Amino acid sequence: MTSFIRFDLRAIHRSMHRSTHCISDRAGFAIYSVAACALFYCATAVFSSQSQAADGKKPVTPKPSLTVSTVQPAMRNLPFRLPANGNVSAWQEASIGSEVNGLRLVSVNVNVGDKVTKGQVLATFATDQVTAEVAQAQASYREVEASALDATVNADKARTLQASGALSDQQINQYLTLEKSAKARLEVAKAALAVQQVRMKQTRLLAPDNGVISMRSATLGAVVGSGAELFKMIRGGRLEWRAEVTSTELANIKPGSNVSVTAASGAKVQGKVRMLSPTVDSVTRNALVYVDLPAHPDIRAGMFAKGEFEGGASNVLSLPQQALVLRDGFTYAMRLEPGNKVAQVKLQTGRRMGDAVEVLQGAKAGEQFVASGAAFLADGDVVKVVTVLSASPAASSAPK
């Protein structure tokens, strides 16, 4: 090899010598000089590499990018949890309004937030006009009652004389007809009196059920018309969470299942699914799930709340959260390959509980993954493994 290089150098030297005699232009000489230098350095590099191979030296190995510990996917018992959002609403809201027309409010006994019981007086109206109308109806009733009594007496006499022939049939029929007319007028007067007595009762506005007053528009001294809404009441003080879920998720929810609900105020309660909506919104393709909530001072109707529906548990393959990396909207993990190289693997994840994350695709049992620090690695990097961690399934198993 040495003789070959020396031969090449001598050939280069002779070529340069001939070039100086044949080419008088300085630029041409410079071109030949550059070519000679390039050949010289190439020959030197070849000689150096072959000398190292002859001496038995190994090529330089890349240095590890990071010192890591690895972990294997483990089978864990994870519960089914479905997150959802929705609003807190009244279970049923009763509208309490006026049934009388043109009467003045003389007292308002409750305010917003007050708890009331069935039959409790919420407000009262002036009774002067209604009292007078009741008295008038009573007088009319007594007058008609006296006329009916007189007609009945005359009809009874006519019946007794019917067989004797003292009265003609026409006269007897006249007395019997007067009796029937008097009794009919008596029924009309009785009904009119009953109407006025009902109006008297309606001057006292009563609570239709137990509950909590949620709205009040009644104002002392106001003259209201029939049907005007004066109060709103949450029946029984019961609240419910109306969660929105997709039509595909609706099949995983059953009536009676437990729900953990967290309101915007931070209050947490345990609810229970009461019913599922029989229809799905044609625009959003979402359905409502009605969840009964227990009484809580920090949870009120109209609040936004989030929650999780609880279902059964299943045994799934999982990795710890610290072994996963989020890049470009996807989840990845760094799998350890032969030669301590890492390969970036795209994962499809599912349920989460604590530190455990369900792996649906991308990982198999027995493979080694970088346990932490994977975000600092790239595909193909070399690492130094110091510890092999064993994932404990019991650490993230579902509570009993």
Secondary structure, DSSP 8 states (H G I E B T S, - for coil): -HHHHHHHHHHHHHHHHHHHHH---HHHHHHHHHHHHHHHHHHHHHHHHHHHHHHT--------SEEEEEE--EEEEEEEEEEEEEEEEES-EEEEE--SSSEEEEEE---TT-EE-TT-EEEEE--HHHHHHHHHHHHHHHHHHHHHHHHHHHHHHHHHHTTTTSS-HHHHHHHHHHHHHHHHHHHHHHHHHHHHHHHHHHTEEE-SSSEEEEEE---TT-EE-TT-EEEEEEETT-EEEEEEEETTGGGG--TT-EEEEEETTS-EEEEEEEEE-SS--TTT-EEEEEEEE---TT--TT-EEEEEEEEEEEEEEEEEGGG-EEETTEEEEEEEEGGGEEEEEEEEEEEEETTEEEEEES--TT--EE-S-GGG--TT-BEEEEEEE---GGGG----
